[in-house]
Amino acid sequence: MPASRPTEQPTRPVLTGVSMRDLLASCAAADAVSRPPHDPEPGTPGAPEPAEGHRDAA
């Protein structure tokens, strides 16, 4: 009976598909779209005027 040899794991080629720059850009984009928009600064064009006499709903 021949001596048993340890089985070798086949080596897999290393696949590089995404550069670090693209990975970081995609993370930044995902972060940007997952946050609600900021309220505009008061006094800028297009900013809504504050409501006077506005009361909160009960």
C-alpha positions in Angstrom: 0.0 0.0 0.0 1.5 3.4 -1.0 2.1 6.0 1.7 -0.7 8.6 1.9 0.3 12.1 0.9 -1.4 15.2 2.4 -3.9 16.6 0.0 -3.0 20.0 -1.4 -5.6 22.7 -1.8 -5.7 23.9 -5.4 -4.6 27.5 -5.5 -7.1 30.0 -6.8 -6.1 33.0 -8.9 -6.4 36.4 -7.2 -9.1 38.4 -8.9 -9.0 42.2 -8.8 -12.1 43.8 -10.0 -12.6 47.1 -8.1 -9.9 49.7 -7.5 -9.7 51.3 -4.0 -10.6 54.6 -5.6 -13.8 53.2 -7.1 -14.7 51.4 -3.8 -14.3 54.6 -1.8 -16.3 56.6 -4.4 -19.1 54.1 -4.2 -19.1 54.3 -0.4 -19.2 58.1 -0.5 -22.1 58.0 -3.0 -24.1 55.6 -0.9 -23.6 57.7 2.1 -24.7 60.8 0.3 -27.9 59.4 -1.0 -28.8 57.7 2.3 -28.9 61.0 4.2 -31.9 63.4 4.1 -31.3 66.7 2.4 -30.1 69.7 4.5 -32.5 72.5 5.2 -31.6 75.6 3.2 -30.0 78.5 5.0 -32.5 81.3 6.0 -32.3 84.2 3.6 -31.1 82.3 0.6 -33.1 82.4 -2.6 -35.7 79.5 -2.7 -35.7 79.1 1.1 -39.2 79.0 2.6 -40.1 81.9 4.8 -40.8 80.9 8.5 -44.5 80.7 9.2 -45.7 83.2 11.8 -48.3 82.1 14.2 -47.8 78.4 13.2 -48.8 76.0 15.9 -47.9 72.4 16.3 -50.6 69.8 15.6 -52.2 68.2 18.7 
